[in-house]
Amino acid sequence: MSTTAANGPTRPAPSVGCDPQGAPGTQIGFAWCAIALLFLAAILLLAAAPSPVFALPDPVSVQADTARYKGWLGDLEAARGLLQNEIALLADQLAREETGPTGQRVDTEMLRAGRLDLDSARARVSIVAGQEAQVALNVRRLRREVAELATTPPGAQPLDPETQLGQTLLADLREQTQASEALAHGLRHRLKLAVQLETLREQRLRLLQSRLRLDAIGEAAAFAEDPRVPELQSSIADYMRQATTLRGQIFAMTGSPEPDEARRRELGLAADDAIARAFLLQNSLGLILTGHWLDALAAVRDDDLMPLPLLREGASTLAEIGATLDRIGTALDGQRQALDSERALVARRGLKDGPSLDTIAELDGKVAEQQQELDRLRQRLDGELLAYEQVIGERGAAMLTEQRPLPASGAEWRRVAASLR
């Protein structure tokens, strides 16, 4: 509708549509209108969407898990008595060993066995602790599922507890929850027993450590299965018997009215040769046993369960080994000088070759070989001395910050005092 000409030109009525051709300033913007329509459509779609459906657990899986938990609990009950008996026997053994004579021989094999027992006990504690934590999480999950099924949240399709399906599923879940709670309780008790066994194993290992002596390790090193040792011992004994026999023959010629000086000299050289060979073989045996000693001391140093006093004793033993090597070196120097004197004596007599020179050359070669082995062992000894110094320093510093429970018995206090000396 328009106005008369007297009142001015005719004006169109305002429009409220979403016409993109509308005049600016007189219509709603087309872009804003489209956004409003899309928002309204989204609201209508959400209102028309169905309510969320509750995901029900599989009844067959619930019953299978319940049976598995009950079987697991039965296994725990059956193993409880065995574990309690093991703890009782170990406690009795530890009490007898603590009050027994301190002179009981303890070697590295006993220490290794004690360490394996402790490692096994610690692994058992770790396993049971992990099982108990997993079952505890499962108990919380089951309790939440039972609560969700019994009382569904607003807007969800409720599970009718009056139906047979609802009653059966809720009953199965409650039964599984009870079985899981019983299993968690059994695992907590099992963990308590496992920790008790671990404590006893650690106490026994420390008792063995306090009674381990380095001389036992040295004896084991001396009698290590090395085929060279019995062979050398037998050869040394043979040469010594041979030298004794030759000296006896020389002594028997002393009372002869016409002694054969050439024969006497021949027997004397043969006896000296037997003594020299026995001497070199004894040096070889000493070098071999020293190598075994260094092997044993290196194993002691690498073992983190060796007590600090034993490590200090090992460092002192290394110093003694150094003195032994020095004595062998001095003896080799003396033997080398003796061979040089014999070689000079043969040269003065005008003998350029013959059994004597061959014998001297052979013995001289053996002395050179032993000198090389001696130098090698000295280098190894120097390395072990530095390594022991480092380990003793690190172990001593660690003991200052290590936290342990207070000893539970007088014997345990005595072991702590021994470890600090």
C-alpha positions in Angstrom: 0.0 0.0 0.0 1.3 3.5 -0.9 0.7 7.0 0.4 -0.8 10.0 -1.6 1.3 12.4 -3.5 0.6 15.1 -1.1 2.3 13.3 1.7 5.4 12.5 -0.4 6.6 9.6 -2.5 5.4 6.1 -1.9 7.6 3.8 0.4 7.6 0.0 0.4 6.8 -1.9 3.6 9.8 -3.5 5.5 10.6 -7.2 4.6 11.5 -9.9 7.2 12.5 -12.7 4.9 15.9 -14.0 3.8 15.7 -12.5 0.3 19.3 -12.0 -0.9 18.0 -9.3 -3.3 16.6 -7.1 -0.5 17.7 -3.5 -0.2 20.6 -2.8 2.3 19.5 -1.6 5.6 15.8 -2.7 5.2 16.3 -6.6 5.3 18.2 -9.1 7.6 21.5 -10.2 6.1 21.3 -13.4 4.1 24.4 -15.0 5.7 23.1 -14.5 9.3 19.8 -15.9 8.3 21.4 -19.1 6.9 23.4 -19.6 10.1 20.3 -19.3 12.3 18.5 -21.9 10.2 21.4 -24.4 10.4 21.5 -23.9 14.2 17.8 -24.6 14.4 18.1 -27.7 12.3 20.9 -29.1 14.6 18.7 -28.6 17.7 15.9 -30.5 16.0 18.2 -33.4 15.1 19.5 -33.7 18.6 16.0 -33.7 20.0 15.0 -36.5 17.7 18.0 -38.7 18.4 17.3 -41.9 20.4 18.4 -42.2 24.0 21.8 -44.0 24.6 21.7 -47.7 25.0 23.6 -49.3 27.9 26.3 -51.8 26.8 25.6 -55.0 28.7 28.5 -57.4 29.6 28.5 -60.8 28.0 27.0 -63.2 30.5 29.1 -66.1 29.2 32.3 -64.1 29.7 31.2 -63.0 33.2 30.7 -66.6 34.2 34.0 -67.8 32.7 35.9 -65.0 34.5 34.2 -65.9 37.8 35.2 -69.6 37.4 38.8 -68.6 36.6 39.0 -66.4 39.7 37.7 -69.1 41.9 40.2 -71.6 40.5 43.0 -69.1 41.1 41.9 -68.6 44.6 41.9 -72.4 45.1 45.5 -72.6 43.9 46.4 -69.8 46.4 44.9 -71.7 49.3 46.7 -74.9 48.3 50.1 -73.1 48.0 49.7 -71.2 51.3 50.6 -74.2 53.4 53.7 -75.0 51.4 54.9 -71.4 51.6 54.3 -71.3 55.4 56.2 -74.5 55.8 59.1 -73.1 53.7 59.2 -70.0 55.9 59.1 -72.0 59.1 62.0 -74.3 57.9 64.1 -71.4 56.8 63.5 -69.5 60.1 64.6 -72.6 62.0 67.7 -73.1 59.8 68.7 -69.4 60.2 68.3 -69.6 64.0 70.5 -72.7 64.2 73.1 -71.1 61.9 73.1 -67.8 63.9 73.7 -69.6 67.2 76.1 -72.2 65.7 79.9 -72.0 65.6 81.2 -69.0 63.7 84.0 -71.2 62.3 81.6 -72.8 59.8 83.3 -73.0 56.4 81.5 -70.7 53.9 82.7 -70.7 50.3 81.6 -68.8 47.2 79.3 -71.6 46.0 77.3 -71.3 49.2 77.2 -67.6 48.7 76.0 -68.0 45.1 73.3 -70.4 46.2 72.1 -67.9 48.8 72.0 -65.2 46.3 70.0 -67.3 43.9 67.5 -68.0 46.7 67.2 -64.3 47.5 66.7 -63.4 43.8 64.0 -66.0 43.5 62.3 -64.7 46.6 62.4 -61.1 45.3 61.0 -62.2 42.0 58.1 -63.9 43.8 57.4 -60.7 45.7 57.4 -58.7 42.5 55.0 -61.1 40.7 52.5 -61.4 43.6 52.5 -57.6 44.1 51.7 -57.1 40.4 48.9 -59.7 40.6 47.4 -58.1 43.6 47.4 -54.6 42.0 45.7 -56.0 38.8 43.0 -57.8 40.8 42.4 -54.7 42.9 41.8 -52.7 39.7 39.4 -55.4 38.5 37.5 -55.3 41.8 36.9 -51.5 41.3 35.8 -52.0 37.7 33.3 -54.7 38.7 31.8 -52.6 41.5 31.4 -49.7 39.1 29.6 -52.0 36.5 27.3 -53.4 39.1 26.4 -49.9 40.2 25.8 -48.7 36.7 23.6 -51.7 35.8 21.5 -51.4 39.0 21.0 -47.6 38.6 21.3 -46.3 35.1 22.1 -42.6 34.5 19.3 -40.1 33.4 18.4 -40.2 29.7 19.7 -43.8 29.3 17.5 -46.8 28.6 17.4 -48.6 32.0 18.0 -52.2 32.5 14.8 -53.6 34.0 15.9 -55.5 37.1 12.6 -57.3 37.2 13.3 -59.2 34.0 15.1 -62.5 34.1 18.0 -61.2 32.1 18.6 -58.3 34.4 18.4 -60.5 37.5 20.8 -63.1 36.2 23.3 -60.6 34.9 23.4 -58.6 38.1 23.7 -61.8 40.1 26.6 -63.0 38.0 28.4 -59.7 38.3 27.9 -59.6 42.0 29.3 -63.2 42.3 32.3 -62.2 40.2 32.9 -59.2 42.4 32.8 -61.4 45.5 35.3 -63.9 43.9 37.6 -61.0 42.9 37.5 -59.5 46.4 38.3 -62.9 47.9 41.1 -63.3 45.4 42.5 -59.9 46.2 42.5 -60.7 49.9 44.3 -64.0 49.2 46.9 -62.3 47.1 47.5 -59.7 49.9 48.1 -62.5 52.3 50.3 -64.3 49.8 52.3 -61.1 49.3 52.8 -60.8 53.1 54.2 -64.3 53.2 56.4 -63.7 50.2 57.9 -60.6 51.8 58.5 -62.6 55.0 60.4 -65.2 53.0 62.4 -62.5 51.2 63.4 -61.0 54.5 64.6 -64.4 55.8 66.6 -65.1 52.6 68.3 -61.7 52.8 69.2 -62.3 56.5 70.7 -65.7 55.7 72.7 -64.3 52.7 74.1 -61.6 55.0 75.0 -64.3 57.6 76.9 -66.2 54.9 78.6 -62.9 53.8 79.7 -62.2 57.4 81.3 -65.7 57.6 82.9 -65.9 54.2 86.7 -65.9 54.4 89.1 -65.1 51.6 91.3 -68.1 52.4 88.4 -70.4 51.4 88.2 -68.6 48.0 92.0 -68.9 47.7 91.9 -72.7 48.4 89.2 -73.1 45.7 91.4 -71.1 43.3 94.5 -73.3 44.2 92.5 -76.5 43.6 90.8 -75.3 40.4 90.4 -77.9 37.7 93.5 -77.1 35.7 95.2 -80.1 34.1 98.6 -78.4 34.2 98.7 -78.3 38.0 98.8 -82.1 38.7 101.2 -82.6 35.8 103.6 -80.0 37.1 103.4 -81.3 40.6 104.2 -84.8 39.4 107.1 -83.6 37.2 108.6 -81.6 40.1 108.4 -84.7 42.4 110.1 -86.8 39.7 113.0 -84.3 39.2 113.5 -84.0 42.9 113.7 -87.9 43.3 116.1 -87.9 40.4 118.3 -85.3 42.0 118.2 -87.2 45.3 119.3 -90.4 43.7 122.2 -88.7 41.9 123.3 -87.0 45.1 123.3 -90.4 46.8 125.5 -91.9 44.1 128.0 -89.0 44.5 128.0 -89.5 48.2 128.7 -93.2 47.8 131.8 -92.5 45.7 133.3 -90.3 48.4 134.7 -93.3 50.3 136.1 -95.0 47.2 140.0 -95.5 47.3 140.2 -94.3 43.7 137.2 -92.0 43.0 136.3 -91.3 39.4 136.3 -87.6 39.2 134.9 -87.4 35.7 132.0 -89.6 36.8 131.5 -87.5 39.9 131.4 -84.3 37.8 129.0 -86.0 35.4 126.6 -87.0 38.2 126.9 -83.5 39.8 125.9 -81.8 36.5 123.0 -84.2 36.1 121.8 -83.5 39.6 122.1 -79.7 39.1 120.2 -80.0 35.9 117.4 -81.9 37.7 117.3 -79.3 40.4 117.2 -76.5 37.8 114.3 -78.1 36.0 112.4 -78.7 39.2 112.9 -75.1 40.1 111.6 -73.8 36.8 108.6 -76.1 37.0 107.9 -74.8 40.5 108.0 -71.3 39.2 105.5 -72.2 36.4 103.2 -73.7 39.0 103.5 -70.6 41.2 102.6 -68.4 38.2 99.6 -70.5 37.3 98.3 -70.5 40.8 98.8 -66.7 41.0 96.7 -66.4 37.8 94.0 -68.4 39.5 94.2 -66.2 42.6 93.8 -63.1 40.4 90.8 -64.7 38.7 89.2 -65.4 42.0 89.8 -61.9 43.3 88.4 -60.4 40.1 85.2 -62.4 40.7 85.1 -61.2 44.3 85.4 -57.6 43.1 82.7 -58.0 40.4 80.2 -59.5 42.9 78.1 -56.8 44.4 77.1 -59.0 47.3 80.6 -59.3 48.7 80.8 -57.5 52.0 83.1 -54.5 52.3 85.5 -56.2 54.8 86.1 -59.0 52.4 86.9 -56.5 49.7 89.5 -54.9 51.9 90.9 -58.3 52.7 91.1 -58.9 48.9 93.1 -55.7 48.5 95.5 -56.8 51.1 95.8 -60.2 49.4 96.7 -58.4 46.1 99.6 -56.8 47.9 100.7 -60.2 49.1 100.5 -61.5 45.5 102.7 -58.7 44.5 105.3 -59.8 47.0 105.0 -63.3 45.7 105.6 -62.2 42.1 108.6 -60.2 43.3 110.1 -63.3 44.9 109.6 -65.2 41.7 111.2 -62.4 39.7 114.2 -62.4 42.1 114.5 -66.2 41.7 114.4 -65.9 37.9 117.2 -63.3 38.0 119.3 -65.7 40.1 118.6 -68.6 37.7 119.5 -66.4 34.8 122.8 -65.5 36.4 123.5 -69.1 37.2 123.0 -70.1 33.6 125.2 -67.2 32.4 128.0 -68.6 34.8 127.6 -72.1 33.4 127.7 -70.8 29.9 131.0 -68.9 30.7 132.4 -72.0 32.3 131.7 -74.1 29.2 133.3 -71.4 27.0 136.5 -71.3 29.1 136.8 -75.1 28.7 136.7 -74.7 25.0 133.4 -76.4 24.4 131.5 -74.7 21.6 128.7 -77.2 21.4 127.5 -80.4 23.1 124.8 -81.4 25.6 125.9 -78.8 28.2 125.4 -75.8 25.8 122.1 -77.3 24.5 120.9 -77.7 28.1 121.8 -74.2 29.0 120.1 -72.8 26.0 116.9 -74.8 26.7 116.8 -73.7 30.3 117.5 -70.1 29.3 114.5 -70.2 26.9 112.3 -71.4 29.7 113.5 -68.6 32.0 112.6 -66.0 29.3 109.1 -67.5 28.9 108.5 -67.3 32.6 109.7 -63.7 32.6 107.1 -62.8 30.0 104.4 -64.5 32.0 105.6 -62.7 35.2 105.4 -59.3 33.4 101.9 -60.1 32.2 100.7 -61.0 35.7 102.3 -57.9 37.1 100.4 -55.7 34.7 97.2 -57.5 35.6 97.9 -57.1 39.3 98.3 -53.4 38.9 95.0 -53.2 37.1 93.3 -55.2 39.9 94.8 -52.9 42.6 93.3 -49.9 40.9 89.9 -51.6 40.4 89.8 -52.7 44.0 90.5 -49.2 45.2 87.7 -47.8 43.1 85.2 -50.5 44.2 86.0 -50.1 47.9 85.5 -46.4 47.6 82.2 -46.7 45.8 80.9 -49.4 48.1 81.9 -47.5 51.2 80.1 -44.4 49.9 77.0 -46.4 49.1 76.9 -47.8 52.6 76.7 -44.3 54.1 73.4 -43.6 52.2 71.9 -47.2 52.2 68.7 -47.5 54.2 67.9 -50.9 55.8 65.4 -52.0 58.4 66.7 -52.2 62.0 68.1 -55.7 62.9 65.6 -58.0 64.5 67.9 -60.1 66.6 71.2 -60.0 68.4 72.9 -62.0 65.7 71.7 -59.6 63.1 73.2 -56.7 65.1 76.5 -58.6 65.3 76.5 -59.1 61.5 76.0 -55.3 61.0 78.9 -54.6 63.3 81.1 -57.1 61.4 80.2 -55.4 58.1 81.4 -52.0 59.4 84.8 -53.2 60.6 
